[in-house]
Amino acid sequence: MQQTAENLDVGAAKAAPLLNINNIEVIYDHVILVLKGVSLEVSEGGIVALLGANGAGKTTTLKAISNLLGTERGEVTKGSIQYQNNEIQALDPSTLVRQGVIQVMEGRHCFEHLTVEENLLTGAYTRGRDRAGIAEDLEMVYGYFPRLKERYKSLAGYISGGEQQMVAIGRALMARPKLMLLDEPSMGLAPQLVEEIFEIVKLLNSEKQVSILLAEQNAAMALKYAKTGYILENGRIVMEGDAATLADNDDVKEFYLGISHGDKKSFKDVKHYRRRKVWLN
């Protein structure tokens, strides 16, 4: 019996999520409540889609994880964020990067006056003098993004939007992420480029075991590549589940996939809506 109990404990430990967000609330300027009891999990090796319209709270959720809210006078006022079973709200962003939590910001944010290769190398700033490892990872990035190898001397401000998105993801890879937070990677890109970017993200997940939390408005594309999904509306999670199940849900089809059979409503108006609010002790 004792051995069985020990085996159960080991199994429970293995099943613990890489990232666990429990009922967080985020306030800006001490007044504006943006996230209202958000809870979600990202498993080791998982791809999780966080879906919602513009202003739903997706970017705020990612910034709460990477602890970048302070730059916009925001803070987590309730709940907890655990990464590898440790609370991380008090850690500064550079410490989180060293621990493998990397955010690819919305809008790409390349250094336009630097070359493509110089941009990529900025992603390795926390790795000190590991020159051999950095050179090896640079070639790895070029392997995933051959187009960047061709443009490595070009200034980032003069390459296409799709190439800039590749630079942003490649820069994150240079930090050797365990958890990558992708914020609207499809924004402003042609459909063909969006497909190419998502295919590379899928490869990174399967070949490099990078866990991914993907914040997207492009629900069809996100649910195609994700394993699980959460739908955020007005700062609350209103639906969650297996990605394939969500993609087949009539309400998701109406609100996010453009398959409508009448006037557009809020998730609060449909029978599937279930407010998830777990009060903290």
C-alpha positions as CSV (number, residue, x, y, z in Angstrom):
1,M,0.0,0.0,0.0
2,Q,2.8,2.3,0.9
3,Q,4.5,1.7,-2.5
4,T,1.2,2.4,-4.3
5,A,0.8,5.7,-2.4
6,E,4.4,6.7,-3.4
7,N,3.7,5.9,-7.0
8,L,0.5,8.0,-6.9
9,D,2.6,10.9,-5.4
10,V,5.1,10.6,-8.2
11,G,2.3,10.5,-10.8
12,A,0.8,13.6,-9.3
13,A,4.1,15.4,-9.4
14,K,4.6,14.6,-13.0
15,A,1.1,15.9,-13.8
16,A,1.7,19.3,-12.3
17,P,1.4,22.0,-14.9
18,L,4.4,24.0,-16.0
19,L,2.3,27.2,-15.5
20,N,-0.6,27.6,-13.2
21,I,-2.6,30.9,-13.0
22,N,-5.1,30.8,-10.2
23,N,-7.9,33.4,-10.0
24,I,-5.8,36.5,-10.7
25,E,-7.1,40.0,-10.7
26,V,-5.2,42.8,-12.4
27,I,-5.8,46.5,-11.7
28,Y,-4.3,49.5,-13.6
29,D,-3.7,52.8,-12.0
30,H,-5.2,51.5,-8.7
31,V,-8.7,51.8,-10.2
32,I,-9.3,50.0,-13.5
33,L,-10.1,46.3,-13.0
34,V,-9.0,44.5,-16.2
35,L,-8.7,40.8,-15.2
36,K,-11.5,39.4,-13.0
37,G,-10.6,36.0,-11.6
38,V,-8.6,34.5,-14.5
39,S,-7.4,30.9,-14.1
40,L,-5.6,28.8,-16.7
41,E,-2.9,26.1,-17.0
42,V,-0.1,25.3,-19.5
43,S,1.2,21.7,-19.3
44,E,4.8,20.7,-20.0
45,G,5.1,20.5,-23.8
46,G,1.6,22.0,-24.4
47,I,0.3,24.6,-26.8
48,V,-2.5,26.6,-25.2
49,A,-4.6,29.2,-27.1
50,L,-5.9,32.2,-25.2
51,L,-8.6,33.6,-27.5
52,G,-10.6,36.8,-27.3
53,A,-11.5,40.1,-29.0
54,N,-9.3,43.1,-28.8
55,G,-9.4,44.5,-25.3
56,A,-10.5,41.2,-23.7
57,G,-7.4,41.0,-21.5
58,K,-5.1,38.6,-23.4
59,T,-2.0,40.9,-23.5
60,T,-2.6,41.8,-19.8
61,T,-2.6,38.1,-18.9
62,L,0.7,37.5,-20.7
63,K,2.3,40.6,-19.1
64,A,1.1,39.4,-15.7
65,I,3.0,36.2,-16.2
66,S,6.2,37.9,-17.5
67,N,5.9,40.6,-14.8
68,L,5.8,43.5,-17.3
69,L,2.7,45.1,-15.8
70,G,4.6,47.6,-13.8
71,T,5.7,49.5,-16.9
72,E,2.0,50.4,-17.5
73,R,1.1,51.0,-13.8
74,G,-0.6,47.7,-13.5
75,E,-0.4,45.0,-10.8
76,V,-1.7,41.6,-9.8
77,T,-3.9,42.3,-6.7
78,K,-5.4,38.9,-6.1
79,G,-4.6,35.3,-6.9
80,S,-1.3,33.6,-7.7
81,I,0.9,32.7,-10.7
82,Q,3.0,29.6,-10.4
83,Y,5.8,28.5,-12.8
84,Q,7.4,25.1,-12.1
85,N,5.5,25.0,-8.8
86,N,6.9,28.3,-7.6
87,E,5.1,31.6,-7.3
88,I,6.7,34.2,-9.6
89,Q,4.8,37.5,-9.1
90,A,7.7,39.0,-7.1
91,L,10.4,38.1,-9.7
92,D,11.7,40.7,-12.0
93,P,11.4,40.1,-15.8
94,S,15.2,39.4,-16.3
95,T,15.1,36.6,-13.6
96,L,12.0,35.1,-15.4
97,V,13.9,35.1,-18.7
98,R,16.8,33.3,-17.0
99,Q,14.3,30.7,-15.8
100,G,12.9,30.2,-19.3
101,V,9.8,32.4,-19.4
102,I,10.1,34.5,-22.6
103,Q,7.5,36.8,-24.1
104,V,7.2,37.7,-27.8
105,M,5.5,41.0,-27.7
106,E,2.6,42.1,-29.9
107,G,3.8,44.2,-32.8
108,R,7.2,42.4,-33.0
109,H,9.2,45.3,-31.5
110,C,12.4,44.7,-33.4
111,F,15.3,47.1,-33.0
112,E,15.0,48.8,-36.4
113,H,18.5,50.3,-36.4
114,L,20.2,46.9,-35.8
115,T,20.7,44.1,-38.3
116,V,18.7,40.9,-38.3
117,E,21.6,39.0,-36.7
118,E,22.2,41.7,-34.1
119,N,18.5,41.6,-33.1
120,L,18.8,37.8,-32.7
121,L,21.9,38.1,-30.5
122,T,20.1,40.5,-28.1
123,G,18.0,37.6,-27.1
124,A,21.0,35.9,-25.6
125,Y,21.9,38.8,-23.3
126,T,21.3,36.8,-20.2
127,R,23.6,34.0,-21.2
128,G,26.9,35.8,-20.5
129,R,30.0,34.6,-22.3
130,D,28.6,31.3,-23.6
131,R,29.9,32.1,-27.0
132,A,29.9,28.5,-28.3
133,G,26.4,27.9,-27.2
134,I,25.2,31.2,-28.6
135,A,26.8,30.5,-31.9
136,E,25.2,27.1,-32.0
137,D,21.7,28.5,-31.2
138,L,22.1,31.2,-33.8
139,E,22.6,28.5,-36.4
140,M,19.6,26.6,-35.0
141,V,17.4,29.8,-35.4
142,Y,18.6,30.1,-39.0
143,G,17.7,26.4,-39.5
144,Y,14.1,27.2,-38.5
145,F,14.0,30.5,-40.4
146,P,16.2,30.2,-43.5
147,R,14.9,33.5,-44.7
148,L,16.7,35.2,-41.8
149,K,20.0,33.6,-42.8
150,E,19.6,35.3,-46.2
151,R,18.8,38.7,-44.6
152,Y,21.2,38.5,-41.6
153,K,23.0,41.8,-42.6
154,S,19.8,43.7,-43.4
155,L,18.5,46.3,-41.0
156,A,15.4,45.0,-39.2
157,G,13.5,48.2,-40.0
158,Y,13.7,47.4,-43.8
159,I,12.5,43.8,-43.8
160,S,8.9,42.6,-44.2
161,G,6.4,42.2,-41.3
162,G,6.6,38.5,-41.6
163,E,10.4,38.5,-41.4
164,Q,10.2,40.8,-38.4
165,Q,7.9,38.3,-36.7
166,M,10.5,35.6,-37.5
167,V,13.1,37.8,-35.9
168,A,11.0,38.3,-32.8
169,I,10.5,34.5,-32.4
170,G,14.1,33.8,-33.2
171,R,15.3,36.3,-30.6
172,A,13.1,34.6,-28.0
173,L,14.7,31.2,-29.0
174,M,18.1,32.6,-28.3
175,A,17.2,32.8,-24.6
176,R,16.5,29.0,-24.6
177,P,12.8,29.3,-23.5
178,K,10.9,26.6,-21.6
179,L,7.7,28.6,-21.8
180,M,7.1,31.0,-24.7
181,L,4.3,33.6,-24.5
182,L,3.3,34.6,-28.0
183,D,1.1,37.7,-28.3
184,E,-0.8,38.0,-31.5
185,P,1.8,36.5,-33.8
186,S,-0.5,36.7,-36.8
187,M,-1.3,40.4,-36.5
188,G,-0.8,42.3,-39.8
189,L,0.5,39.3,-41.7
190,A,-0.7,37.7,-45.0
191,P,-2.6,34.4,-44.5
192,Q,0.3,32.4,-46.2
193,L,2.8,33.9,-43.8
194,V,0.6,33.3,-40.8
195,E,0.4,29.6,-41.8
196,E,4.2,29.5,-42.1
197,I,4.8,31.1,-38.7
198,F,2.4,28.7,-37.0
199,E,4.0,25.7,-38.6
200,I,7.4,26.8,-37.2
201,V,5.8,27.3,-33.8
202,K,4.5,23.7,-34.0
203,L,8.0,22.5,-34.9
204,L,9.5,24.3,-31.9
205,N,7.0,22.7,-29.6
206,S,7.6,19.2,-30.9
207,E,11.3,19.3,-31.5
208,K,12.5,21.7,-28.8
209,Q,9.8,20.9,-26.2
210,V,9.0,24.6,-25.9
211,S,5.6,25.0,-24.1
212,I,3.6,27.8,-25.6
213,L,0.8,30.1,-24.4
214,L,-0.6,31.8,-27.5
215,A,-2.8,34.9,-27.3
216,E,-4.7,35.3,-30.6
217,Q,-7.7,36.9,-32.2
218,N,-7.3,34.5,-35.1
219,A,-9.3,31.7,-33.4
220,A,-9.4,29.4,-36.4
221,M,-5.6,29.3,-36.8
222,A,-4.9,29.2,-33.0
223,L,-7.3,26.3,-32.4
224,K,-5.8,24.4,-35.4
225,Y,-2.4,24.2,-33.7
226,A,-3.3,24.4,-30.0
227,K,-4.1,21.4,-27.8
228,T,-6.3,23.2,-25.4
229,G,-7.9,26.7,-25.4
230,Y,-9.5,29.3,-23.2
231,I,-11.8,32.1,-24.3
232,L,-11.5,35.4,-22.6
233,E,-14.2,38.1,-22.6
234,N,-14.2,41.3,-20.6
235,G,-11.4,40.0,-18.3
236,R,-13.0,36.7,-17.5
237,I,-12.6,33.2,-18.8
238,V,-16.0,32.3,-20.3
239,M,-15.2,28.9,-21.9
240,E,-12.3,26.4,-21.9
241,G,-11.6,22.9,-23.2
242,D,-9.9,20.8,-25.8
243,A,-9.0,22.8,-28.9
244,A,-10.9,20.5,-31.3
245,T,-14.0,20.6,-29.1
246,L,-13.9,24.4,-28.9
247,A,-13.5,24.7,-32.7
248,D,-16.6,22.5,-33.1
249,N,-18.7,24.5,-30.6
250,D,-21.6,26.4,-32.2
251,D,-21.0,29.5,-30.1
252,V,-17.3,29.6,-30.8
253,K,-18.1,29.3,-34.5
254,E,-20.5,32.2,-34.3
255,F,-18.4,34.6,-32.2
256,Y,-14.9,33.8,-33.4
257,L,-14.9,31.8,-36.6
258,G,-17.4,34.0,-38.5
259,I,-20.1,31.4,-38.8
260,S,-23.1,33.3,-37.7
261,H,-26.8,32.5,-37.7
262,G,-28.2,35.8,-36.4
263,D,-27.3,38.9,-34.4
264,K,-23.9,38.7,-32.6
265,K,-24.3,38.3,-28.9
266,S,-22.1,38.1,-25.9
267,F,-21.1,34.7,-24.4
268,K,-23.1,35.8,-21.4
269,D,-26.2,35.4,-23.4
270,V,-25.8,31.7,-24.4
271,K,-26.5,28.6,-22.4
272,H,-22.9,27.5,-22.5
273,Y,-21.6,30.5,-20.5
274,R,-20.4,29.6,-17.1
275,R,-18.8,32.2,-14.9
276,R,-15.7,30.7,-13.3
277,K,-15.0,32.5,-10.0
278,V,-13.1,30.7,-7.3
279,W,-12.9,32.8,-4.2
280,L,-9.5,32.8,-2.5
281,N,-9.3,32.2,1.2
